Amino acid sequence: MTESDWTESLPRTLKMRFDGIGTYVTALLEESGLQERLSASNVKKIQLSAFLKLLDEFLRDGTEAAIHAVDAFASLDISGFRIGAQEFEGRNQSVMRGAKLSEALRRALADNEAVRHFVETDRPLREAILSLARTLSNDRRVD
């Protein structure tokens, strides 16, 4: 499967998100003057890294929102709530799903230290992208 093929297998909403992030990365690289110093492969690497970072943040933010909602209901003496078939109560599977998926994503990236570090950094996305682009354009290892 080629690099472009795997994105075709994504659900439509994720594919649209990936394409949007890719457009953002390309525009940022052009604006900063780094695009011409990067190979197409390195641009794709940056786009994928940005997508994975935002996916990880989405999963973690979802867990935080679920925890906040459950705690808010608990403060009203309501033990939980349902959304469709999912029951949210305490720190059950539904509440913690995003955090568990984030951890699985991070474990999957364990063999690629550079991408894992990029995903786990607290830097804002723009700053992280530009740092990675500078590193790759200088053909250095990602720190």
C-alpha positions as CSV (number, residue, x, y, z in Angstrom):
1,M,0.0,0.0,0.0
2,T,1.5,3.4,-1.0
3,E,1.4,6.4,1.2
4,S,-1.6,7.9,-0.6
5,D,-3.5,4.6,-0.6
6,W,-3.7,4.3,3.2
7,T,-5.5,7.7,3.5
8,E,-8.2,6.4,1.2
9,S,-9.1,3.8,3.7
10,L,-9.7,6.3,6.4
11,P,-13.3,7.2,7.4
12,R,-14.5,10.2,5.4
13,T,-14.3,12.6,8.3
14,L,-10.8,11.5,9.3
15,K,-9.7,11.8,5.6
16,M,-11.1,15.3,5.4
17,R,-9.3,16.2,8.7
18,F,-6.0,14.7,7.4
19,D,-6.3,16.6,4.1
20,G,-7.0,19.8,6.0
21,I,-4.0,19.3,8.3
22,G,-1.9,18.6,5.3
23,T,-3.0,21.8,3.6
24,Y,-2.2,23.7,6.8
25,V,1.3,22.2,7.0
26,T,2.0,23.0,3.4
27,A,0.9,26.6,3.8
28,L,3.0,27.0,7.0
29,L,6.0,25.5,5.3
30,E,5.6,27.8,2.3
31,E,5.1,30.8,4.5
32,S,8.2,30.1,6.5
33,G,10.3,29.4,3.4
34,L,11.1,25.9,4.5
35,Q,9.1,24.0,1.8
36,E,11.7,24.3,-0.9
37,R,14.3,22.8,1.5
38,L,12.3,19.7,2.2
39,S,11.8,16.6,0.1
40,A,8.2,15.5,-0.7
41,S,8.8,12.5,1.7
42,N,9.7,14.8,4.5
43,V,6.7,17.1,3.9
44,K,4.5,13.9,4.1
45,K,6.3,12.9,7.3
46,I,5.5,16.3,8.9
47,Q,1.9,16.1,7.7
48,L,1.4,12.7,9.2
49,S,3.1,13.7,12.5
50,A,0.8,16.8,12.7
51,F,-2.2,14.6,12.1
52,L,-1.1,12.1,14.8
53,K,-0.4,14.9,17.3
54,L,-3.9,16.4,16.7
55,L,-5.5,13.0,16.9
56,D,-3.8,12.3,20.2
57,E,-4.9,15.7,21.6
58,F,-8.4,15.1,20.4
59,L,-8.5,11.7,22.3
60,R,-7.1,13.2,25.5
61,D,-9.3,16.3,25.3
62,G,-12.4,14.0,24.9
63,T,-11.5,12.1,28.0
64,E,-11.0,15.3,30.0
65,A,-14.4,16.5,28.8
66,A,-16.1,13.2,29.7
67,I,-14.4,13.3,33.2
68,H,-15.6,16.9,33.7
69,A,-19.1,16.1,32.6
70,V,-19.3,13.0,34.9
71,D,-18.0,15.0,37.8
72,A,-20.4,17.9,37.2
73,F,-23.3,15.4,37.2
74,A,-21.9,13.8,40.4
75,S,-21.9,17.2,42.1
76,L,-25.7,17.2,41.5
77,D,-26.0,13.7,42.9
78,I,-26.5,12.2,39.5
79,S,-24.4,9.1,39.1
80,G,-23.9,9.3,35.3
81,F,-25.6,9.8,31.9
82,R,-26.1,8.0,28.6
83,I,-25.4,9.0,25.1
84,G,-26.9,6.4,22.8
85,A,-25.8,3.0,24.1
86,Q,-22.8,4.4,26.0
87,E,-23.1,4.9,29.7
88,F,-20.8,7.5,31.3
89,E,-20.3,7.0,35.0
90,G,-17.3,7.5,37.3
91,R,-14.2,6.5,35.4
92,N,-15.7,3.6,33.4
93,Q,-14.7,2.4,30.0
94,S,-16.8,5.0,28.2
95,V,-15.3,7.9,30.2
96,M,-11.7,6.7,29.8
97,R,-11.9,5.5,26.1
98,G,-10.0,8.5,24.7
99,A,-7.2,8.2,27.1
100,K,-6.9,4.4,26.4
101,L,-6.8,5.0,22.7
102,S,-4.2,7.8,23.1
103,E,-2.0,5.4,25.1
104,A,-2.5,2.7,22.4
105,L,-1.5,5.3,19.7
106,R,1.6,6.2,21.7
107,R,2.6,2.6,22.2
108,A,2.2,2.1,18.4
109,L,4.7,4.9,17.9
110,A,7.2,3.5,20.4
111,D,9.5,2.3,17.6
112,N,9.6,5.8,16.0
113,E,11.1,8.0,18.6
114,A,11.0,11.2,16.5
115,V,7.3,10.9,15.7
116,R,6.4,9.8,19.3
117,H,8.3,12.8,20.6
118,F,6.5,15.1,18.2
119,V,3.1,13.7,19.3
120,E,3.9,14.0,23.0
121,T,5.4,17.5,22.9
122,D,3.6,20.3,24.7
123,R,4.7,22.8,22.1
124,P,1.9,24.4,20.1
125,L,1.3,22.7,16.7
126,R,2.7,25.5,14.6
127,E,6.0,25.7,16.7
128,A,6.3,21.9,16.6
129,I,5.8,21.7,12.8
130,L,8.4,24.5,12.2
131,S,10.9,22.8,14.5
132,L,10.5,19.5,12.8
133,A,10.8,21.1,9.4
134,R,14.0,22.9,10.4
135,T,15.4,19.7,11.7
136,L,14.5,17.7,8.6
137,S,15.7,20.5,6.3
138,N,19.1,20.5,8.0
139,D,19.1,16.7,7.7
140,R,19.6,16.3,11.5
141,R,18.1,13.9,13.9
142,V,14.9,15.1,15.6
143,D,15.6,16.1,19.2
